[in-house]
């Protein structure tokens, strides 16, 4: 009888633990990680701020959004571990930040290329 | 470029903001700053380059802003409303960025390339690799 009771309590406890965390959706996480890889590949993390394009943190706008994306992705993982459904929204926020960072990086690549058309492609595309 | 900014889109953007303000006034809590920013971006982007050169990105951003407005009308200044507003704001900025880059690209290609070629998501994916990540 005591054994049954212990087993019931144990199973309930492990069940509650299982429900406490919720995994982030695989597809969205993969998409996010692929976007980060792309940002690394095109050199968005190495973009430096210039006089006309400086974000609030003193970095290039693209890099700032990558930092924000990273922060929000980490937060999403922590929230998911504690079973908070808002983790999905933080993942979406992170994705929107990395998308914008990629856009800004690609724009930065086109912009200098215009003023120095005879000097070859922009250095951010490696 | 002014020819591309249709009066209809300006009117539509203005009506959206007014409607959102009216419905928002019925909701509980003050309007979150992110939502205000996103609404401002709607007007700016709808009357700017994005309306002509990055229409699909702009539509994506508008859809997200609609969600934020709806959420605000239903539940006021909620986490969900702020999250949607944040994403909408980023999407508006992305639409503007894509449009600016497209304008640069067209300028580089010479005067022979006529204005008004909209950079669609499909084109972007296949040729330039622009990010496309509509949040559903």
Interface residues (C-beta under 8 A of the other chain):
Chain A: X31 X35 X38 X65 X86 X89 X90 X92 X93 X95 X96 X97 X98 X99 X100 X102 X103 X104 X106 X107 X110 X111 X113 X114 X117
Chain B: X79 X80 X83 X86 X87 X90 X91 X93 X94 X97 X98 X100 X101 X104 X105 X107 X108 X128 X129 X130 X131 X132 X133 X135
